Amino acid sequence: MALHRDPHTSATDPYFGIPLCLQTETRHGWVWAYNLEHLDLIRRFVQASLREGIPWHDHGLKMTTVARLPSWMQHAKNRDEVLRAIDRIHASLVHT
């Protein structure tokens, strides 16, 4: 089962079909994560100015995870927008 779907609609779990709690929309598409560890991995990847030799390269599974991020999330020009989206997700957890 793949989660890959229309980037302009909210993310849903591929098995249960329910919306993911950790998600927010940007002008490029949705930023979503399954859990806080996944969200932190995305944050660390997006924040990194140099992505070679960083711990996710040592773990095949984690590298696959960040390699599958949409290209717009990997572009440095969108870094601030993606990080703001991640901050919005964290803020929504504090207020719930």
FENQUI-V622090 format. One line per field, one symbol per residue. phi: phi as a letter, one per 30 degrees, with the letter a starting at -180 (. if undefined). psi: psi as a letter, one per 20 degrees, with the letter a starting at -180 (. if undefined). burial: I if it has 9 or more other ideal C-beta (glycine too) atoms within 8 Angstrom, else O. A space follows every 10 residues. Layout:
phi = ???
psi = ???
burial = ???
This chain:
phi = .cdeaedcbd dbdddcicdd dcaacbdclc cbbdaddddd ddeddddddb ccicedddbe ddddddddde eddddedced dddddddddd ddddcc
psi = pqipaoijqq qqphghjqqq hnqqqrihap pqqhrhgggh ggghghhphp jpjqhiiiog ghhhghhjqq hhhiphijgg gghhgghhgg hhhhj.
burial = OOOOOOOOOI IIIOOOOOOI OIIIOIOIII IIIOOOOIIO IIIIIIOOOO OOOIOIOOOO OIIOIIOOIO OOIOOOOIIO IIIOIIOIII OIOOOO
